[in-house]
Amino acid sequence: MKERGKGAGDRWTRYTQWKSLVPVLYDWLANHNLVWPSLSCRWGPQLEQATYKNRQRLYLSEQTDGSVPNTLVIANVEVVKPRVAAAEHISQFNEEARSPFVKKFKTIIHPGEVNRIRELPQNSKIVATHTDSPDVLIWDVETQPNRHAVLGASTSRPDLILTGHKDNAEFALAMSPTEPFVLSGGKDRYVVLWSIQDHISTLAADPGSAKSPGSAGTNNKQSSKAAGGNDKTGDSPSIEPRGVYLGHGDTVEDVTFCPSSAQEFCSVGDDSCLILWDARTGSSPAIKVRVVSKLKAHHADLHCVDWNPHDVNLILTGSADNTVRMFDRRNLTSGGVGSPVHTFEGHNAAVLCVQWSPDKSSVFGSSAEDGILNIWDHEKIGRKIETVGSKVPNSPPGLFFRHAGHRDKVVDFHWNSSDPWTIVSVSDDGESTGGGGTLQIWRMIDLIYRPEEEVLAELDKFKSHILSCTS
């Protein structure tokens, strides 16, 4: 529903204030107006390094109104290196224009809306997608033909289809950092695990020699569930799961792997449960805890989960009660109420996405329906002196940066592992701006996140210049 009255006015005031501070807060920012809303965005492989900027793949979705097909877009992005962009350049962007740093490279006509995109860590040219169907679709984005998305065009054919769900699996999707394993959750309350290696062409291990879908030597078992039985999709080879896990009492909203093991993973759902699984011990939950809302009397849906890649004991969850919680799995007991190490209260609407930083073990981001993407550092909690970015009136503990560049709910974001402090984020601005949505690629100025003693030492070198400017 379109915002009206005070809420919309407050959001516009906040955005105007944010825009005036862009040259001070950001080292680089690219704003890209989208024709159609995007529900997911992910970084792909880095293609080229140059003196002042790097070129990198970016994956995003286009959710259309049916006048043209839904698509999976592969774009080439120029990522400006730190301390290269001038402040006046950073501040000059048009909300309704497309960024020259983002160029569409290839279009795949997707059988249905792309709800979630995940790249394979062992080979980020292989991606998995979720749509409104029981199946997970696997794509080799480099070998897929470029398509022209016009009304009536047939859908592109996935390289592989993962079957096993009994009902639609729309959002919960993950790929293991250690092995080519894929994890999914759905409305059937199942968590389902596959290994792409079970497909004889082994797309992940050797994509250059992978056979085309349906060619001799591949698993010729067909799947016609995806996209309502689309014939072209049904020609694709498919594989069945390694395991099916039932422990949730409602829709599974998100899943993630343990960073050190493809056999360990966790899931969250609309039953307010966080479940840890171990495939080596069977299909029953290893630990099942109910997460209780501190702000509401009832149990709130859990929308998202992420496992710390640097500390395998720490797990984040994001909830419909507007909070992010951090759990230590050493403190969790099965069948009880989960007590978080800390509850982060910095959003005023449902949290949609949480993700740990690939660079620093204590840092993570959270985005929500309030249009805000918060950056936190849990090590700052309890410190008497915090960094510049957290010296905001009534700032929640641990919050040190607030990205307010989006004008509606921030549905997805992704840290760039090749350039760790660079983030891509997408928002669904259609209702509030009349557009399709906004994609932003941004990096906060390093004075905010670097150690305070380093920053003070650097500023001291330019003390006289700064004093002359302020006078």
Helices and strands as residue ranges (DSSP letters): H 6-25, E 26-34, E 41-49, E 53-62, E 71-80, H 87-91, E 102-109, E 116-120, E 123-130, E 136-140, E 160-162, E 173-175, E 181-185, E 190-195, G 196-198, G 207-209, G 226-228, H 231-234, E 238-239, E 243-246, E 252-258, E 261-269, E 273-278, G 279-281, E 287-290, E 302-307, E 314-319, E 324-328, G 329-331, E 342-344, E 351-356, E 363-368, E 373-377, G 378-380, G 388-390, E 399-403, E 410-415, E 422-427, H 430-433, E 437-444, H 446-449, H 452-461, H 463-470
